[in-house]
Amino acid sequence: MSDAVKNDTTPGENEPLNKYEALTILYLQKQELTGMSPEEVVGRYIEVHDRIKKEFAHQKEVRRRRLNPLPL
């Protein structure tokens, strides 16, 4: 019997979160989710996760441009 079945977990469930997942969960913990269906929570998770990834990419580009400004 696999460890996943023994521990009643799904494969990958015990893997550490990446920075996007961790920040998404942290953000959602601070939100009012009472009365939301599981489907609404999943939709909200995906929306927030995408926004966080987009902001990381934006911040990376801002830093890159600051360090390597385009020649005039």
C-alpha positions as CSV (number, residue, x, y, z in Angstrom):
1,M,0.0,0.0,0.0
2,S,1.4,3.4,-0.9
3,D,2.2,6.1,1.6
4,A,-0.4,8.3,0.1
5,V,-3.2,5.8,0.7
6,K,-1.9,5.0,4.3
7,N,-1.8,8.7,5.2
8,D,-5.1,9.5,3.4
9,T,-3.3,12.2,1.3
10,T,-3.0,12.8,-2.3
11,P,0.4,12.7,-4.1
12,G,2.2,16.0,-3.8
13,E,0.1,17.2,-0.9
14,N,3.1,17.2,1.5
15,E,5.3,19.1,-0.9
16,P,6.3,22.6,0.2
17,L,4.4,25.5,-1.3
18,N,6.0,27.8,-3.8
19,K,6.0,31.6,-3.2
20,Y,2.9,32.1,-5.3
21,E,0.8,29.5,-3.5
22,A,2.0,30.6,-0.1
23,L,1.1,34.3,-0.8
24,T,-2.3,33.2,-2.3
25,I,-3.2,31.3,0.8
26,L,-2.0,34.0,3.1
27,Y,-4.1,36.6,1.2
28,L,-7.2,34.4,1.1
29,Q,-6.9,33.8,4.9
30,K,-7.4,37.5,5.4
31,Q,-10.6,37.6,3.2
32,E,-14.1,37.0,4.3
33,L,-14.9,33.6,2.7
34,T,-18.0,32.8,4.9
35,G,-20.9,31.8,2.7
36,M,-18.8,31.1,-0.3
37,S,-19.2,27.7,-2.0
38,P,-16.1,25.5,-2.6
39,E,-16.4,26.3,-6.3
40,E,-16.3,30.0,-5.5
41,V,-13.3,29.6,-3.2
42,V,-11.4,27.7,-6.0
43,G,-12.3,30.4,-8.5
44,R,-11.1,33.1,-6.1
45,Y,-7.8,31.1,-5.4
46,I,-7.1,30.9,-9.2
47,E,-7.8,34.6,-9.7
48,V,-5.6,35.7,-6.8
49,H,-2.8,33.2,-7.7
50,D,-2.8,34.6,-11.3
51,R,-2.7,38.2,-10.0
52,I,0.2,37.4,-7.7
53,K,2.2,35.7,-10.5
54,K,1.6,38.7,-12.8
55,E,2.7,41.2,-10.1
56,F,5.9,39.2,-9.5
57,A,6.7,39.3,-13.2
58,H,5.9,43.0,-13.3
59,Q,8.2,43.7,-10.3
60,K,11.0,41.6,-11.9
61,E,10.7,43.7,-15.1
62,V,10.8,47.0,-13.1
63,R,13.9,45.9,-11.3
64,R,15.6,44.7,-14.5
65,R,14.9,48.1,-16.2
66,R,16.2,49.9,-13.1
67,L,19.4,48.0,-13.3
68,N,19.7,48.1,-17.1
69,P,18.1,51.3,-18.3
70,L,17.5,51.6,-22.0
71,P,20.0,53.9,-23.8
72,L,18.7,57.3,-24.8
